[in-house]
């Protein structure tokens, strides 16, 4: 029965590699009885039979999960679940990267990967209450916790109001401090939406993930004290390294 259920969960010809689907099934099975009391996974041959695929496909899935830090391999003993606590990132009215990870890691850092001046798309214009194609400044950033990439974010700001936001961020490595230099001493999160999806090529590269790894995507709009939108952002978190908690305050 268990094997039949596993086979039925796989979808061939849908554009998602079988090894990636099996990796997702293994991830879901962790903590739900897939591993034994010592955290050891069943042998490759048993997993291959359970999923109805060859051992090479199972081996590719396991290799990806080892790369992502979900599993570890012990020579001559087998594959084990890597017991590690995920970071908790709170999303609330005053979401801040550095403060959100305080007490969980020794070092927190946000890198500026790039920036550009561009016309707003319809989605960004609506989020920032701008006219269609009005200029915005886009920042591409990566968040590190003790040197490990945990987030990859893209943020847009109205260019007319924040012409120097990129240079301020490059100097301070902090959105809060960059906004303070721009005259915004406080701001709050007006809305947040969260979804899960497979990582795209950019996320795979910058978060050092295997192709098709799961990321949590948080889209948010920040507003100033008068309720005017000042920032629209899309942040991708590695689902195996971070869990998101949402509060109303």
C-alpha positions as CSV (number, residue, x, y, z in Angstrom):
1,X,0.0,0.0,0.0
2,X,2.7,2.5,1.0
3,X,4.6,1.8,-2.2
4,X,1.5,2.2,-4.3
5,X,0.9,5.6,-2.7
6,X,4.4,6.7,-3.4
7,X,4.2,5.7,-7.0
8,X,0.9,7.5,-7.5
9,X,2.4,10.7,-6.1
10,X,4.8,10.9,-9.1
11,X,3.8,12.6,-12.3
12,X,5.6,11.8,-15.5
13,X,5.8,14.2,-18.3
14,X,4.9,17.3,-16.3
15,X,8.2,19.2,-16.7
16,X,9.5,18.3,-13.2
17,X,12.2,15.7,-13.2
18,X,11.4,12.4,-11.4
19,X,14.4,12.7,-9.2
20,X,13.2,16.1,-8.0
21,X,9.7,14.8,-7.3
22,X,11.2,11.9,-5.4
23,X,13.4,14.4,-3.4
24,X,10.2,16.3,-2.5
25,X,8.5,13.0,-1.4
26,X,11.5,12.1,0.7
27,X,11.5,15.5,2.3
28,X,7.8,15.2,3.1
29,X,8.4,11.7,4.5
30,X,11.0,12.9,7.0
31,X,9.4,12.9,10.4
32,X,6.4,10.9,9.1
33,X,8.0,7.5,9.4
34,X,10.3,7.3,6.4
35,X,13.4,7.1,8.5
36,X,14.1,4.7,11.4
37,X,14.7,5.7,15.1
38,X,18.3,6.6,14.3
39,X,17.3,8.9,11.4
40,X,18.5,6.4,8.8
41,X,16.7,6.2,5.4
42,X,15.7,2.9,3.8
43,X,18.3,1.5,1.3
44,X,18.3,2.9,-2.2
45,X,16.9,-0.4,-3.6
46,X,14.0,-0.2,-1.2
47,X,13.3,3.4,-2.1
48,X,13.5,2.6,-5.8
49,X,10.9,-0.1,-5.4
50,X,8.7,2.1,-3.3
51,X,8.7,4.9,-6.0
52,X,8.7,2.6,-9.0
53,X,12.0,4.0,-10.4
54,X,15.5,2.8,-10.9
55,X,18.2,3.3,-8.2
56,X,20.0,5.9,-10.3
57,X,17.0,8.2,-10.0
58,X,16.8,7.7,-6.3
59,X,20.5,8.3,-6.0
60,X,20.1,11.7,-7.8
61,X,17.3,12.7,-5.4
62,X,19.4,11.8,-2.4
63,X,22.5,13.6,-3.7
64,X,20.4,16.8,-4.2
65,X,19.1,16.6,-0.6
66,X,22.6,16.0,0.7
67,X,23.7,19.1,-1.2
68,X,20.8,21.1,0.3
69,X,21.8,20.0,3.8
70,X,18.7,17.9,4.4
71,X,20.5,14.5,4.5
72,X,24.0,13.3,5.2
73,X,25.8,10.2,4.0
74,X,28.0,8.0,6.1
75,X,30.4,5.7,4.3
76,X,29.3,2.1,4.7
77,X,26.4,2.9,7.0
78,X,23.8,4.6,4.8
79,X,22.0,7.9,4.5
80,X,20.7,9.8,7.5
81,X,18.5,12.8,8.2
82,X,20.6,15.8,9.1
83,X,19.1,17.0,12.4
84,X,19.4,20.7,12.3
85,X,17.1,23.4,13.5
86,X,15.8,25.7,10.9
87,X,16.0,29.5,11.5
88,X,12.8,31.2,12.4
89,X,12.1,34.4,10.5
90,X,9.2,36.5,11.9
91,X,7.1,38.6,9.6
92,X,5.1,41.3,11.2
93,X,4.3,45.0,11.2
94,X,8.0,45.8,11.5
95,X,9.9,43.1,9.7
96,X,13.7,43.6,9.7
97,X,16.2,41.0,8.5
98,X,18.8,41.6,11.1
99,X,16.4,41.8,14.0
100,X,14.4,38.8,12.8
101,X,17.5,36.5,13.2
102,X,18.8,38.1,16.3
103,X,19.8,35.5,18.9
104,X,19.7,32.6,16.4
105,X,23.0,33.3,14.6
106,X,26.3,35.0,15.4
107,X,26.6,37.1,12.2
108,X,23.9,38.6,10.0
109,X,24.6,40.3,6.7
110,X,22.8,41.6,3.6
111,X,24.8,41.8,0.3
112,X,23.9,44.1,-2.6
113,X,24.2,41.9,-5.7
114,X,23.1,44.6,-8.1
115,X,20.7,47.5,-8.8
116,X,19.1,49.2,-11.7
117,X,16.8,52.1,-12.7
118,X,13.8,50.9,-14.7
119,X,10.1,51.6,-15.5
120,X,7.6,50.0,-13.2
121,X,5.6,47.0,-14.4
122,X,1.9,47.0,-13.8
123,X,2.3,44.9,-10.7
124,X,5.0,47.1,-9.2
125,X,3.1,50.3,-10.1
126,X,0.0,49.1,-8.4
127,X,1.9,48.0,-5.3
128,X,3.7,51.3,-5.0
129,X,0.7,53.5,-6.0
130,X,2.6,54.8,-9.1
131,X,1.6,55.7,-12.6
132,X,2.2,52.9,-15.1
133,X,5.9,52.8,-16.3
134,X,6.9,55.4,-13.7
135,X,10.6,55.0,-12.7
136,X,11.6,52.7,-9.9
137,X,14.9,51.6,-8.5
138,X,15.4,47.9,-8.1
139,X,17.8,46.4,-5.6
140,X,18.9,42.7,-5.8
141,X,20.1,41.4,-2.4
142,X,21.1,38.3,-0.6
143,X,20.8,37.6,3.2
144,X,23.5,35.6,4.9
145,X,23.4,34.0,8.4
146,X,26.8,33.0,9.7
147,X,28.0,33.0,6.1
148,X,25.2,30.7,4.8
149,X,22.8,32.2,2.2
150,X,19.2,32.1,3.6
151,X,17.4,34.7,1.5
152,X,17.4,36.2,-2.0
153,X,15.4,39.3,-2.4
154,X,14.4,41.9,-4.9
155,X,13.0,45.3,-3.8
156,X,11.6,48.2,-5.7
157,X,11.4,51.8,-4.5
158,X,9.9,54.9,-6.2
159,X,12.9,56.6,-8.0
160,X,11.6,60.1,-7.6
161,X,11.4,59.8,-3.9
162,X,14.4,57.6,-3.2
163,X,17.0,58.5,-5.9
164,X,19.9,57.6,-3.7
165,X,18.6,54.4,-2.1
166,X,21.1,52.1,-3.9
167,X,24.1,54.1,-2.9
168,X,22.8,54.4,0.7
169,X,22.2,50.7,0.9
170,X,25.7,49.9,-0.6
171,X,27.1,52.0,2.2
172,X,25.0,50.7,5.1
173,X,24.0,47.2,4.0
174,X,20.7,47.8,5.7
175,X,17.3,48.8,4.2
176,X,16.3,50.5,7.5
177,X,19.4,52.6,7.6
178,X,19.2,53.4,3.9
179,X,15.6,54.6,4.3
180,X,16.6,56.7,7.3
181,X,19.2,58.5,5.2
182,X,16.3,59.1,2.8
183,X,14.2,60.7,5.5
184,X,12.1,57.7,6.5
185,X,12.8,57.1,10.2
186,X,10.1,54.4,10.6
187,X,8.0,52.2,8.4
188,X,5.7,49.2,8.7
189,X,4.6,46.2,6.7
190,X,1.2,46.9,5.1
191,X,0.7,43.5,3.5
192,X,2.4,40.1,3.0
193,X,1.6,37.1,0.9
194,X,3.5,33.8,1.1
195,X,3.7,30.9,-1.3
196,X,6.0,27.9,-1.9
197,X,7.5,27.0,-5.2
198,X,10.6,25.4,-6.8
199,X,13.6,27.6,-6.9
200,X,14.4,29.2,-10.3
201,X,17.9,29.4,-11.8
202,X,18.7,32.7,-9.9
203,X,17.6,31.3,-6.5
204,X,19.5,28.0,-7.2
205,X,22.7,29.9,-7.9
206,X,22.6,32.6,-5.2
207,X,21.2,30.4,-2.4
208,X,23.4,27.5,-3.4
209,X,20.6,25.0,-3.8
210,X,20.0,22.0,-6.1
211,X,17.8,22.6,-9.1
212,X,14.1,22.5,-8.2
213,X,14.7,22.9,-4.4
214,X,11.8,24.5,-2.5
215,X,11.8,28.2,-1.6
216,X,9.3,30.2,0.4
217,X,8.3,33.4,-1.4
218,X,7.2,36.4,0.7
219,X,5.8,39.4,-1.2
220,X,5.5,42.5,0.9
221,X,4.6,46.2,0.7
222,X,6.1,48.6,3.3
223,X,4.5,52.0,3.9
224,X,5.7,55.2,5.7
225,X,3.9,56.8,8.7
226,X,1.3,58.4,6.4
227,X,0.5,55.0,4.8
228,X,2.3,55.8,1.5
229,X,3.9,52.8,-0.1
230,X,7.7,53.1,-0.1
231,X,8.9,49.6,-1.0
232,X,7.6,46.5,-2.7
233,X,9.7,43.4,-2.2
234,X,9.8,39.7,-3.2
235,X,12.0,37.6,-0.9
236,X,12.8,33.9,-1.4
237,X,13.9,31.8,1.6
238,X,15.4,28.3,1.4
239,X,12.6,26.2,2.9
240,X,15.1,23.8,4.4
241,X,17.0,26.5,6.2
242,X,14.2,28.9,7.2
243,X,10.6,28.8,8.5
244,X,8.4,31.8,8.4
245,X,6.1,32.9,11.2
246,X,3.5,35.6,10.7
247,X,2.1,37.8,13.4
248,X,-0.3,40.7,13.4
249,X,1.8,43.0,15.5
